[in-house]
Amino acid sequence: MHEKEIEKIDKQPRRKGGGQPGNRNAFKTGLYAKEPRALRKQIAAWKRETRALLQQIEKEFPSPPSGGEGRVRGR
């Protein structure tokens, strides 16, 4: 290699550890991925519980017929 090529290589900025700017995949693993992953798990569990409760409520309290028969008119 020539001296100019060696100087050019030495002057390039060093890359830092972890995901580089613009890298959308940076948080898949590592120190900062734990909290968002745990939050997503909590949200998914909450959604499952909510869906189960709504199904249970719909079984216990069926909606009135849509023909208007179950409606009470005001005075």
Protein Blocks (a to p, Z undefined) as FASTA:
>chain_A
ZZklmmmmmmpccddehjdehiaklmmgcjklmmmmmmmmmmmmmmmmmmmmmmmmmmmm
ccddfkommpccdZZ
